[in-house]
Amino acid sequence: MEGRGAGGRAGCRAVPETGMLPGRAGPGPGGAGAEGGQGPSVTNSQPPPEVYEDLIKARGYAGNFSPSFSELQRNFVKRRPTKLKSLLRLVKHWYQQYVKAKCPRANLPPLYALELLTTYAWEVGTQEDNNFHLDEGLTTVMELLQEYELICIYWTKYYTLQNPVIEDFVRKQFKKQRPIILDPADPTHNVAEGYRWDIVAQRASQCLKQCCCYDNKDIPVPSWAVKTAPDIQVIVEQWGHSDLILWVNPYESVKKVKEKIRRSRGYAGLQRLSFQEPGGERQLLSSHCSLASYGIFCDTRICLLDTVSPEFQVFVKNPNGESHAYAVHPFRAILSLKQQIEDQQGLRSQQQQLEFKGHVLQDWFDFAYYGIQDSFTLVLSKKSGEEAPFPCS
């Protein structure tokens, strides 16, 4: 990577600065090229959600239907500023000359994955500004490649996570091994899956030591502030309070999220955070983990419960599958929980039936009697028939 070029403070020799990104030799695992494409012609607008619902339900091999989205893939890059295309050409030159040429037999990622990663770096690092230095962009991409095991990026330009079928599928994608780079036109296709990213990371580390990543005073070229996953919106729900909206990076610890809540709300008690995915069980978020540990990489809602020792939380699962968190005292009667449920959900305590491990809980026994502990799940149903009389003390 010797030599310097114009257009940035440093560049790679013989790499054109402007012009359209040349098309790939073939669609490969990542779809069509940046100039040419295959498959039926589609507009640049968002396809009907039914297209993606059918795609997900077909359960085909990942990327099987990429040719059908080739024009969307092409337009995703084609409609970008010329300066970004110059950065894409620079990354492509590096990849072909210093990675693929050196390791011709290795199962390396498709160029499409590098293009998407570079586009993401530009979007976040420059706020989509056309006035940037090419060498800073190159340095940023190299640094991201070194952290490939943390990369999880996606776009919702052509599909929306407001659709429950698409959302459920994409959330499952996020639980898979990283790197994850979802095709902007095809959420079923992780274009980064199954390749030797470790080789690319080694080459990226070597690139950062070359003169193209240093300025004329031999000072390392600064990189953009780009994280391996975009920040997400977290809506904190708490009974009796208005929702709190936070912007959080998935790799931040849950402990830091709690600190943000504490600064906003001033809680002195023990914060218990939990979340539930559609169709799943409610889970407690551990302070020592990050949201990424739970596969949370897109906007989500979490439940806050503020407890005071010796209180703990239990999850109550409704017949529709939704769960709610409640603070309970180990030596208070089950009836105290039913009264909370009545306050929050409107179902009268006399109509409620709570079960734990297949046993119906009696109102006059406490939680310790049944061995119910922190973050256990109880099942709620509506009684049929009349309420049994409360026993006389």
N, C-alpha and C positions, 0 to 999 in steps of 0.2 A: 504494500500500500504506500509505496514511496511517492514523493512528488507533491506539489501543491497546485491548486487551480483557482480560478476566479469564482465569483458567485457566493463564496463564503470566505471566512478567514483562512480556511484550509480545505483542500478537496483532494480527490484522487485523480491521478493523471489520466488523461484521455477519456474522461467520463463526460459526455455532453451534459450541459446544464439545463437545457430547455427542450421542449418538444413532447410529443405524445409518448406515453409508455408503450414500448413495443409489445405486440401480442405474444402470448406464450406459444410454444410449439404445438401444444395440444391441450385439451381440457384437463386431463389428468385428474387426480383426486380433488383438486380445488376448483374445477369448473373451467369456464372459458377464459380466454386471454383478455387483455385490457383493450385491445383494438378489435380483434375479430371475435366471433362467437358462434355457437351452435345452438340448435334448438329453436323452438317457435319464437316469433317476435312478440315481445310484451312491452307495455309502456313503462315509464319510470315511476308511475304511481304505485301505491300500495295494493297488491292483489287482494281479492276477497279473502277473508279469513278461512272460508271453506276450503280453499286451495291447500292451506297448511294443515287444516284438520284432516283432510283426506290423506295428505302426505304422511302425517303422523300415524294415522290408523292403518296405513298400508304396511307399516313396519318393515320397510325395505332396507337394504344395505345402505349405510350412511354414504351420501353422495351419489346414490344411484340415479337420482332425478336432477342432478346438477345441470345437465344440458338444457333442461326445461327453463332454467333460470339464468341462462348465459347472458342474456341482454341486461338483466338487472345487475348481474355481477360486473359486467363491462361498464354500465353507466355509473356504478358506485364509484369507480375510479375516474372514468372519462370526464365527469362533470366537475372535477376538482381543479383548483388553480394550477397553472403551468409550473409554478415553483415547487409545488408538492410533487408533480410528476418528475421533476428533475431529481428530487430526493429519492423517489422510487427507482429511478434509473441508476442512481448512485448505489443504492443498496443492492439492486439487482447485479450491477457490475461486480461489487464485492462478493456477493454470494456465488456467482458463477465462476469467478476467477480464483477466489481464495478459499472456497469451501467445496463446491461440487467438483472443480477440477482437481483438487487435492485428494478427494475421497470419492472417486467415481463409482465405487461399488457399494457404498453405504446407502442405507435406506433413509435418505434425507428428506426434510419437509418440502412440500411443493412451494414454488415461488409465490403462489397466491397467498400462502400463510404469511410470508415475509411482507408482502404488499399490504395486507390487512393490518399487521402489527405496526408497520411504518405509518399507515394512515391514522391509526389510533394514537400513536405518539404525537403526530402533528396536530390532531384535533385537540388533544388535552394539553400538550405542551405549549402551543401557540394560540390557543383559543380560535383556531382556524384562521389565523392571520397569514396573509401572503408575504409578509415582510419578515423573513427569518434567515438565519445563516445555515447553509447546507451542512457545514461541519458539526454544528450543534445538533442538528437532526440526526446525523450519522452516529454521533457519540451516544445520543439518547437511545437509539435503536440497539446499539451494541450493548449498552448497559442492561436494557430490558432482556436481551437474549441471554445474558449471563444469569438472569433470574427466571429462566424459562419454567421452572417447576412451580412458580407462583402465578403465572399468567392466566388470567380468565377475563376475556373481553368479548363483547357482543354488541350488536346494533339492533335497534327496533325501527329502522327506516321502512322496511317492507312488511313487517309483521308487528303485532302488538301483544304485549303480555297481559293486556286487559281481557283477552280471550282465555277462558279457563283451560281449554284443551292445550293451547300453546303454552300457557304459563306453567301448567303441570309438567309438560314435557321438558321445557327449558330448565326448570328447577331440578329435574332429575339429571339433566346434562351436567349441571354445575356440581353434582356430587361425584362425578367421575374424576379420574386422575388428570391432573393438569400437566402440560399446558392445555388450555381450552381457548380456541379461537373459533367462534361460531360464524359460519358463512352468513353474511348479511342478508342474503337472498334465500337461505335454506337453513332454518334452525336445527334441522336434524343432522347437519353435517358439521362436525368438529374437524376443521381442516388441519388441525395440529396433532391429531391423535395418531399414535403408533409409529412415530419417526425418531430418528437419532438426534434429538435436540442437544444432547450432551456434546456431540461433535461440533455443532453450530456454536454452542456456548464457548467451547475452547477456542475456536477461530475468532470469535468476537473478542475474547480476552486478549488475543494476540493483536488484533486490529487496534485496540485501545492503546497499545504500546507503540504504534507506528506514528510517523510524523504527521499523517493526515488528521490525527486526533490531538495535535499540539499546535499552538499558534507560533508566530514568528519569534517569540521570546522563550520558546520551549516550555510554555505553561500549558497544562492540559486544557483542552477546549471544554467549556462548561456544558453541561447537559440540561435539558428541560426538566421541570418538576413533573414527572410522569410516573404514576404508580402502576404496579403490575395488574391492578384491577381498578375500575372506576369507582368513585364514591357513590353511595346509594342513599336513598331517602328512607329513614327509619321513623315510623310513626309509633309513638309510645302511647298506649291506651291504659287508662286507669279509671276504675269505677269512681264516679263522683267528680272527676276532673276533666277538663278539656284536653284534647289530644296534644301531645308535644311532638314537634317535628324536628328531627336531627339529621344532619348529613354526616355519614360515617363511612370510613373505608372498611371493606370486609376483613382486612387483615388487622384492624385495630382490636385490641382485647376487649372482651365484654366488661372488664373492670374499668376501662376508659369510657365506655358508653355510660356506665353507672355514674362515673364522675361528672360527665356532661349533664346527666339528669339531676344530679345533686346540686350542681351549680345553678341549674334552671329552676328547680323546685325547692331546694333547701331541705331535703329530707334528712332526718337524723337516724331513722330506723334502718333495718336491714332490707335492702332492695332485692327483690326476687324477680328476675326477668324470665319470661317464657315465650315460646312461639309455637304456632301450629300451621303446618302446611295443609292444603286441601286434601282430605282423605287420610291424613296422618294423625298420629298421637301428639298431644301437646308435650313439648320438651322444655326442661329447665336449661337455661343458658348459664354455663359455668363461667365464673369470673376469670378463670385461668385460660379459657379458650377464646378464640376469635369467632366472629360471625362466619368466616370462611370455613371454620372447623365443622360447621353445620350445613355447609353448602349454600350459604346465603350470599348471593352475589347480585341480587336485584332488589328493588324497592320492596319493603316488607313491613308488616305490623308486628309489634311485640307487646306483650302484656306486662305491666308493672304492678307488683304487689309490695306494699311497704309493711313489713312485719316488725313486731317488737318481741324479743325473747320473753317467754319460751314459745311464742307462736311459730307455726310453720305453715307452709302452703300445701294445699291439695288441689288436684285437677278434677273437675266434674265434667264428665262427658255426656252430652245431650243425645237424644235419639237420632238427631240429624248428623252426628259425628263431630260437631263442634265441641270444643272444650273451653272451660273458663277456670281461672285460678281464684282461690279463696284462701284467706288467712284464718286458721283455726287454732284453738288452744287444745293441747293434748288431753286435758282433764275436763273439758266442757262437753256437754251432751251433743249428740248428733243433731238434735233439734236446732242447735244454734247455727249450724251450717244451713239447714233447710230454711231458716229465717233469712239468711243472707241471700240464698237462691231466690226466695220469694221477692226480696227487695230489688234484686237485679233483673230477674227474668219474668216476674209476674205470676209464676206458678205457685199457688198456695201451698204452704208447707204440708197441709193435710192431704194434698193430692200427690205429693212427691214420694217416690220410692228410690232409695239409694242402695246400691249393692257394691260389695267389695269382695273380689275373688269368689263370686258366685253366692255370697251370703247376703241376705237382706239385713240392712242395719236398722236396729231399733232406736227410736228417738231418745230413750232414757239412758242409753249406755254412752260412754265417752269414747274418744278416738283411741286412747291408749288401750282400752279393753279389747279392741279389734286389731291391735298391732299396726294401726295406720300411721305411717311416718311421712316425712317430708317428700313432697313431689309424687306421692302415690296418686293413682287415678281411681275415682269412684264413678260408677255408672248410674245415671239418673234416668228414671222413667216415670210415667204418670200412672198412678194407681187406678185399677178398675174396681168399682164398688166403693163402699163406705169406709171411712177411716176407723181403725180400731180405737177404742177408748183408751185414753192415757191412764196408766195404772195409778192407783192411789198410793201415796207415800205413807 
